[in-house]
């Protein structure tokens, strides 16, 4: 009876600990390697002790893979998945590779983070959210740059079967996932702060709020900056 009483005082995570990890995906090129290294370091500096898993295809050189491992990632090689509705050689041609996340069944819960984000503070608490949880892009659609998911081989196969039937509004994974997960759980906007500029002025609808967890660098990336040049401005010739 005493053992039962002790067990009742523990919460579910203590009785049944979840296997959790932060995960990102690199495919098609090495363009996001520097971003992934910075992302790993920002997660570690937030004092998270969760695993860091990085999925990548054969486009990464051994030197880049070693650098990513040194930064803290556990790397796993995957076969990329082509986006059925993307134009050839477009930026999102292989974005459906993100579906490989659902094959990571060594874990119960994942927080996926795009490699062009950095953490500003610990966000382990969001592992408690259910699938599919994400921050809104607008009132009805979510941004797939950060998602809480629950790996499932069955769901992966189901999504692959639907991938050529459900048309993505943007040709990439975000449009497809919004079609699959029409019912989704809303994460706070502070979890996925979109750094957006317009005509040389920061968009007033996207001012950084107190308590912001991450910065999501849209457009040109910080690791492409020069010493006296802010490449995150929304330049006309780079839209």
N, C-alpha and C positions, 0 to 999 in steps of 0.2 A: 504493500500500500504506500509505503514511503517512497519507493522508486517511482510509482505512478504520479505522486504529487510533485516530485521533482521534475518529471518530464513535462507536466502540465505548465510549469513556469517558463519553459523554453519556448521560443517562437519557432515557427515552421522552418525558417532557414537554418536554425541551429540543429533541429532534429533531422531535417532532410536538406543538407547543404546543396545549393545549386552549383553546377559547373558553368562558369561564366567566362566571357572573354570579350575584349575589344577586338574588332577585326576591320581590316581595310582590304581593298582589291586594287592591284596594278595590272594593267593589260596594254597591249598594242605598242608601247614604247617605254622609254625611261623618263618621260617628261615629269613624272610625279615622284620620283625617287627622293629628291630633296624634301619635298613636302611630307612624305611618309616618315622620313627620319625626324623631322621637326615634330610631327604629330606624336610619334612614339615618346620622344623626350618630354613633351608637354603632358602626356598621360602619366608618365613616371613621376614627373615633378609635382603632379597633383596628389601624390602619395597613394595612388591606386596600386593594389597588389594583384589585380586581375591579370590573366594571361593576355598577351598581345599576339594576334595571329594575322599574318599577311599572306593573301593569296596572290599568286603571280603566274604569268605565262612565260613562254620561252624567250620573249623579247628582252628580258633582263639579263645583263651580263653577270658572270660570276662575281666580278668586282662589286657591282651594285647589290647583289644578294648578300655578300659578306658585309657590306656597309649597313644594310638593313638589319641584319642579325646583330651586328655590334650595337646598333641603336636600341635593340630590345625586342625586335619582332621574331616570332617563330614563323619561319617561312614555309609555304606549302605550294608546290607547283600544280597548276591546273591547266586543262584545255580550255581555251577561250570559247565563248558562245557569241555568235554573230547576231546582231539585232535585225530581225527579218524586215523591218520597215525603214531601216536607216539607209541613207545614200552611201554608195561605195566611197571609201576613204574619208568619210565624214568623222567628226570628233566622237560621235556616239555609235560608230559602226559595231563595236565589240562590247557595248555597255551591258548586254545581257549576261556577260560573264559574272555579274553581281549575283545572279541566281545561284551560283555555286555556294553561296553562303549557307543555303538550306541543306547542303550535304555535310556540314560540319557537325555531325551528330555526336561527336565526343563531348559536346557542350549542350547544356539545357537551354541556355539563353545567351544571345550575342547582342552587343551594341555595335552596329556597323557605323563607321565614320569614314567619310570621303577623305582622301589624302591631301585635300586643300583646306583642311581645317586645323586649328590648334585649340587645345583646351586652356581655359583660364582658371578653372578650379575643378575639384573632384566632382564627378558625376556618377559614381558607383550606385547611388541611390536609385537610379533609373533602371537598373537591372530588375527591379521589382515590377516594372510595367509589363503588361502582356503584349503579345503579338497582335497586330502590327501597330507599333506606336511610333509616331513621328511628329515633327513640327509642321505647322501649316505653311503652304506657299501662298494660299489665299483662303477664302472661306470654306472651300470644298475639297481642295487638293492638298496633298502633303508633299514636302520636299524629301527626296530620298537620300539626302546627304548624311542624315543621322536617322537610324531606325533601330528599334528594339525588335528582334526576331527570335523565333524558336525553331531551330533546325529540325528538318523532317525530310527523310528521303522520299516518302510518299508525296508530300506537298511539292517537292522539287520535280518529281515526275509529272505531277498534275500541271504545274506551271509550264513545263517544257511542252506538254501536249497542247496547252492553250496559247503558246507563244506566237504561233503563226495564224491564230484565229482572232485574238484580241488585238486590235490595232492601237498602237501607242500614239498619243497625241503629239509627242515630240520625237518620235522615232527611237527613243531610248528606254532605259530601264524604268525611269520615273513614270513615264506615261503608262507603261505596261503594268507596273505594280499598283498604280492608282486604279486600273481596271480590275485587277485581281482582288485587291483589298478595298472594296468600296465602303466597308465598315472598318474604320480605323480609329485608334485611340490617340487623342491629341496631347502631345508634349508641349510644354511651355515654349513660347517663341524665344525666350532667353537661352534655350538649349541649342539653337541653330541660328545665330545672328548672321544675316546675309550682308556682307560688305558690298554695297552697291553705290555707284556714283553716276551722276547724270549731268552732262553739260558743265563739268567742273565743280559741281556742288553736290554735297552728300544729300541723298534723298531724305527728306524730313520724315517719311514714313518708316525709315530704317535707321533711326538714331539708336545708338547703343544704349540699352537700359541697364539700370543697376541690377546686379546679380547675374549678368550675362555669363554663361558657361563656356561658350565657344565663339570663335570668329570663323566664318566660312568665306574664304576669299574667292569671290566670283570674278570672272574675267581674267586678266593677266595676274600672274602669281608672284608673291613676294620674293621667291628665290630667283626670279628673273630680273630683279631690280638692279639698277646701277647705284653708285654712291649718292648721286645728287638727283635721282630721278625716281619719282613715285609711279611705278608701273601699274598701280591698281586703279588709276583713273580711267574712266570709261572713254577711251579715245575713239573718235569717229571711224578711223580706218581699221580698228580692231573689233568692231561690233560683230 
